[in-house]
Amino acid sequence: MRILITGAAGFIGSHLCDRFIAEGHEVIGVDNFLTGSPDNIAHLMGHPRFRLIRHDVTHFLYVEGPLDAVLHFASPASPVDYLKYPIQTLKVGALGTHNTLGLARVKGARYMLASTSEVYGDPQVHPQPETYWGHVNPIGPRGVYDEAKRFAEAMVMAYHRVHGLRTRIVRIFNTYGPRMRLDDGRVVPNFIGQALRREPLTVYGDGSQTRSFCYIDDLVEGIVRLLEVEEPEPVNLGNPEEVSIRAFAEIINRLTGNPAGIRFLPDRRIPGDPQRRCPDITKARQRLGWSPQVPLEEGLRRTIRWFAERLQR
């Protein structure tokens, strides 16, 4: 296949490029490097089946030749990024989705939107199935990301219903692994960075808030499987094993041999930040035959090794 991936230099996008190239496909990566890193795709430069287009997808995008699939994975994704770039986040969810949908329609290509568990907001239903409509504050500081993705989902479904476009929507829950930015503000790089520097791991509040962590290889496998089936409505991809932030910090300290322990600070959650987050992956199991395979501690060991190598440079 000939596949276009926006956000190709991002954490998830770069791993998708690797997977499709490894399977023998041709990949056209698109990125404006607002939050993506050239380092993530440096090993692909010069590959005969990889081409990079430096472009902001909020502007019109055209690509010569046929396309079999368009995967829209461009967007600031961490709170640090979308709070710093709120307007760009809204634009890539709206204009970027519109432009990439138009490209897929012209090319007769399959289309996939990278959505997020953030469409559920601070959920009142637990775990969250795809049928749950969410509990989102549209004007809160997190709303720029939540609503950008909710709007993008609505546009994708409109193109599917009106134009018959073969669309997919993947709702991605917390994912971790190599190529995360150490400074992106999310809990995995924060904790690993502190642990490798032998600092206390900073936990805000009592650490009872929970998340579920899916290793990047498992997520990519689910995305590939979703692209291969006809399923236009959203599909959750994430790990249904829930862990408290305090327990997660203890695991990181044990795996890194960090003696500094945990430092508890007053809760500073952004309004709308969920207390609990866990996917219902019944649909992914039934439609894709998918569930996470990499145990949490194994995925963390791989991730810790990757971060340790970069900190030694």
N, C-alpha and C positions, 0 to 999 in steps of 0.2 A: 504494500500500500504506500501511497504518498500522503503523509500526515503533517498537518500544520498544528503547532503547539504554541499558544501564547503564554507568556510567563516562563519561557523555556529556560531562563537562567535562574529561576527560583528554586526553592528547596524541592518541591514536588515535581515541578515541570522538568527539571534537569534529570531526575530519576526516570521520568517517563521517556525522555529522549533516549537515555541509555537502553531502556527496555525495548523500545521499538526498533532501534538500530541493531541491537543484539538479535532480534527476530528477523532481520533482513529487510526491514522497511526503510523507506526514505523519509527523513524528517526535515521539515522546515521550521526552525525555531524563530519566534518573534519575541523581542524584549526591548524595553527602553531603559532598563537598568536603574529604575527608580529605587527598587528594593532588591532586585536580583543581582547576583554577583557573576562577573565574567569568569571567576575561578571555577564556578560550578560546571561550566561547559568548555573550559579550556582544553580538556583532553579530547573533545570532539572536533575542534577546529582543524580543518584539513582533511577530515574524514570524507570519503567520496559520497557518502549517503547522508551527510548533514550539511545544512546551509543555515546561516544566521542572518536574519533581517533585523536591524536595529530600528525599531518603529514603536510609536505610541499608538495603541489600538483604539484610542478614543478618536483618532483621525481615520479617514477612509483608508481601507486596506485592500489592495489587489495583488494577486499572485499569478504569475504566468503558469500556464499548464494545468493539468488536472489535479484534483485533490479528492482523496477518498474519505478523509475525516478531518474535522476541525475541532480541536480541543481548546476551550477557552479557560486557561488557568492563570491569567494575568490578574493580579490584584494585590495591594498591600494586605497582609493577612494577620500580622501580630498587632496587639493593641498599641505598642510603641509606634508602629508604622502608620496605622490608619488614624491614630490621633494626631500624628504629625502631618499627614496628608489627607485630611478629611474630604476635600473637594475632589482630589484625584481619585480617591476610593469610590466616591459616588459616580464619577464620570466613567471609570472603567467598568463599573457594574451596569451602567445604563448605556452610554455611547459605545463602549467596547463590546458589550454583548450584542448591541444592534449591528455594529459593523461586522462582527464575526459571523453572526447569523446570516447576514446578507451575503457574505462570501460563501458560506456553506450552501446557501440556496442557489446561487449562481453556478456553483460547481457540482451541484447534485451530491454533496458529500454528507456523510453522517456528522452529527454535531453533539459535542458533550460540553456541558457547563460544570465547572468546579464550583459547587455551592458549599455550604458549611452548616455545621450544627448550630451556628449562631442564629440561624433563621428561627430556632426555637426560643431564643432569648433566655430569660431566667425561667425555666420551664416549671409548670405546675402539674405536669404529667411525667411519671418516671417509671421505667426508662422511656425514652422518646421514640415513638413510632412515626413513620412518614405521614400518617393520617393526622397527627397533632398539628394544629395551626400555629402554635407558638404563643409566647407571652413577651412581646417586644415593646420597648419604649421608643417610638420613632424619633423623638427629639432629644433623647439623652446622648451623651458623648459616644456611646457605643453604636448608636443608631445609624451612623454613616456606613458602617460595615454591614450591620444586620439588614438594614433596609436596601442597601445596594444589592445584596444577594437575593433578597426576597423579590425585588423588582426584576432582577435578572431572570429568576425562575419564572415569573409571570410572563415575561417576554418570550422566553424559550417555549413555554406551553402555547402561547398565542401563535408563534410561527409553526408549531406542530399542528395546531388545529386549523389554522387558516391556509397554510401553504403545504401541509402534508410533509413537512421536513422531518427527517428521521432523527429525533433528538433523544438525548439522555441527560439526566441531572444527577450528579453524585453529591450527596451531602456528607462532607468529610468531617469526622470528629478528630479530636486531638491526635496528631501524628508526630512522630519523632524519628530521629536517625541522623546519619552523617549529612553534612551540608546545611544544617541549621546554623543560623548566625549566632555567635556567642552573645551578641548584644541585642538580640531581637525582643527581649523582655519576657519571653515565655518561660514557663517553669522548668522545662527540661534543660535548656542551655544555662539558665540562671543557676540552678542547683549544681549542675556538673562543673560549670566554671568556678563557682565558689569552692566546691569540694576539691578540685584539682589545685586550687591556690591555698588549700588548707585553711579556709575561712569557715566560720559558722554558716550554715544554710539558713537563709532568712525566710521565715514563715510568718505571714501576716494573719492575725487572728489566732485561733486555737488550732488551726490546721485540720479542722473537721470537714472542710469543703472537699468535695471529691471530683475526680476526673477519671477518664478511661483513656489509656494510651495505646495507640496502634503503631507498630513498627512500619517504616516506610515501604519495605519490600512487600508486606502484606497488603498495604493500601494500593500499591501499583498493580498487584495481581488482581485485586477487585476491580480496579478501573479498566484494566484490559478485558476482563470478563464482561463487564457491563457494556463496553463498546461493541462486543460481539453479539449481543442479544437485542431484540426489539423490545425495549422497555422505556417508554417516554416519560413516565412519572418518576418522581425522586426515589432514590435508593440510598439508605444510610450505609456508610462504610466506616467502621470503627471497631474498637475492642469493647465488648460488653462487660469486661472484668473491671469493676470499679475499685478505685483505691483512694484513700484519703491523702491529702497533701502532706500531712505529718508522716504517715507511713511511707509515702514515696520518698520523702527526705531521708528517712532512716535507711531505706534501701540504697539510695545514692551514697550515703556516707559509708555504709558497709562495703559496697562494691569498690569504692575508691580508697578505702582505708583511711578516711578522713577522721581525725580525732577531735575536730573542733566542735562537733555536735550541731545543735539547732538553736537559733536565736529567734524568739517569738517577739514580734512587734505588733502594735495596734493595727487592727484591720483597716486597710486602705482600699478596699475593693471599689472599683468604678461602679457607679449606679447602673444596675442592670446586669452586673457580673453574676453568673449563676452560682448558686451554692452547690448544686449537684448537676452532673452532666454524664449521661450514659446512653449509648444507642441501643435501640431495639433492632437487631439485625436479622429478624425472622425473614424479611423479604429477600435480603441478600443471600441467605442460606437457601431459600426456596428457588429463587430465580437464577442465581449465579452459581449455586453450589459452593459458596464462599464463606469462610470464617477465618479469623486470624490464626496463624500457625506459629509465629515466633513468640516464645514466652517473654514476659516483661524483662526478667533479669538478663536473658540472653541478648535481647535488643539493646538494653542499656549498656551491657559490656561492649558491644560493637560501637555504640555511640560514644562511650567514654574513651575508647581507644582512639577514635577519630579526633575528638577534641584534644586529647592529650598530645597527639602528634602535632596539631596546629599550634598549641601553646608552647611547644618546645622549639618552634622555628624562630 
